[in-house]
Amino acid sequence: KISRIRAGTFSHLNSLKRLRLDSNGLVCDCQLMWLGELLNNYAQSSNTQAAATCEYPRKLQGRSVASVTTDEFNCEIPRFTSEPQDVDVTLGNTVYFTCRAEGNPKPKIVWLHNNNELHMKNDIRRNLLDDG
């Protein structure tokens, strides 16, 4: 059973006539809101027959994805809860920068230096903690 579908999965199917996803275990969260919008567009402006039903969360079980409201998808705009601050440090000393954000889906924190992403996996001088 399918539980998640990436946004844009059906965007290249211009001749799609029928889409049946109602026997799957779809998780109706913020990441699936695009599908509800697509199903509503199909219903209003095309000949495509489409059906998709939520399995999770329990309060939406059995509901058509197209009928789930924006609030019910439980999306939360990302926001910083702790932003990095400028720090003065002497050469050779250790410095810590803290950044935390919350939202739904959980925001990915990316560190930049001079507008270039810092890749920390293979750099022994930098360490990225799980919480940002």
Phi, psi and omega per residue, in radians:
K1 nan 2.495 3.120
I2 -1.498 2.299 3.106
S3 -1.968 -0.495 -3.141
R4 -2.366 2.545 3.117
I5 -2.344 2.249 -3.142
R6 -1.179 2.518 3.075
A7 -1.026 2.402 3.114
G8 1.506 0.015 -3.097
T9 -0.948 -0.635 -3.063
F10 -1.836 0.137 -3.026
S11 -1.144 -0.482 -3.105
H12 -1.577 0.029 -3.111
L13 -1.652 1.301 -3.050
N14 -1.175 -0.447 -3.102
S15 -1.777 0.292 -3.105
L16 -1.073 2.233 -3.133
K17 -1.901 -0.484 -3.089
R18 -2.591 2.315 3.120
L19 -2.336 1.959 -3.117
R20 -2.051 1.946 3.109
L21 -2.166 0.296 -3.003
D22 -1.441 0.008 3.089
S23 -1.971 0.435 -3.135
N24 -1.914 3.102 3.136
G25 -1.838 1.023 -3.053
L26 -1.160 2.337 3.043
V27 -1.598 1.927 -3.088
C28 -1.576 1.453 3.084
D29 -2.178 -2.995 -3.055
C30 -0.960 -0.559 -3.107
Q31 -1.265 -0.192 -3.137
L32 -1.913 0.052 -3.115
M33 -1.020 -0.607 3.124
W34 -1.008 -0.612 -3.118
L35 -1.210 -0.680 3.069
G36 -1.042 -0.740 3.109
E37 -1.133 -0.728 3.116
L38 -1.097 -0.787 3.137
L39 -1.083 -0.695 3.090
N40 -1.149 -0.666 3.081
N41 -1.119 -0.754 3.089
Y42 -1.018 -0.766 -3.089
A43 -1.124 -0.609 -3.058
Q44 -1.547 -0.535 -2.924
S45 -2.369 0.308 3.134
S46 -2.598 3.085 3.106
N47 -1.648 0.160 -3.108
T48 -1.380 2.260 3.018
Q49 -1.632 2.245 -3.088
A50 -2.492 2.515 3.088
A51 -2.577 2.367 3.071
A52 -2.615 2.383 -3.056
T53 -2.165 2.430 3.099
C54 -1.323 2.481 2.998
E55 -1.922 -0.647 -3.133
Y56 -2.313 2.639 -0.104
P57 -1.204 2.911 -3.036
R58 -0.954 -0.636 -3.093
K59 -1.161 -0.298 3.113
L60 -1.877 0.035 -3.074
Q61 -0.999 2.251 3.124
G62 1.536 -0.179 3.134
R63 -1.396 2.540 3.015
S64 -1.161 2.380 3.109
V65 -1.011 -0.625 -3.125
A66 -1.137 -0.401 -3.104
S67 -1.583 -0.131 -3.107
V68 -1.346 2.261 -3.122
T69 -1.405 2.865 3.112
T70 -0.973 -0.760 3.131
D71 -1.100 -0.661 -3.121
E72 -1.230 -0.441 3.066
F73 -1.215 -0.219 3.025
N74 1.067 0.810 3.077
C75 -1.498 2.503 3.095
E76 -2.335 2.127 -3.134
I77 -1.062 2.330 3.134
P78 -1.044 2.504 3.065
R79 -2.580 2.569 3.095
F80 -1.299 2.364 2.995
T81 -1.862 -0.324 3.059
S82 -2.681 2.060 -3.106
E83 -1.775 2.633 3.096
P84 -1.106 2.595 3.112
Q85 -2.079 2.651 3.055
D86 -1.133 2.484 -3.112
V87 -2.373 2.386 2.992
D88 -1.695 2.302 -3.111
V89 -2.481 2.531 3.085
T90 -1.416 2.454 -3.132
L91 -0.895 2.279 3.118
G92 1.686 -0.261 3.133
N93 -1.544 2.877 -3.139
T94 -1.574 2.457 3.085
V95 -2.262 2.534 3.122
Y96 -2.090 2.304 3.024
F97 -2.002 2.411 -3.117
T98 -2.091 2.354 3.052
C99 -2.552 2.246 3.085
R100 -2.373 2.521 3.120
A101 -2.516 2.697 3.070
E102 -2.337 2.762 -3.135
G103 2.905 3.060 3.098
N104 -2.359 1.939 0.136
P105 -1.268 2.846 -3.102
K106 -1.044 2.213 -3.125
P107 -1.168 2.551 3.030
K108 -1.630 2.221 3.132
I109 -1.627 2.211 3.127
V110 -2.109 2.298 3.115
W111 -1.682 2.353 -3.132
L112 -2.096 2.587 2.986
H113 -2.362 2.092 -3.059
N114 0.933 0.761 3.134
N115 1.134 0.282 3.073
N116 -2.007 2.346 -3.137
E117 -1.157 2.361 3.065
L118 -1.530 2.133 3.089
H119 -1.667 2.045 -2.956
M120 -1.795 -0.162 -3.061
K121 -1.115 -0.697 -3.048
N122 -1.904 0.386 -3.115
D123 -2.062 1.947 -3.073
I124 -1.247 -0.241 3.128
R125 -1.434 -0.283 -3.077
R126 -2.135 2.576 3.134
N127 -2.432 2.152 3.127
L128 -1.839 2.126 3.120
L129 -1.445 2.765 -3.082
D130 -0.996 -0.575 -3.080
D131 -1.604 0.221 3.058
G132 1.832 nan nan
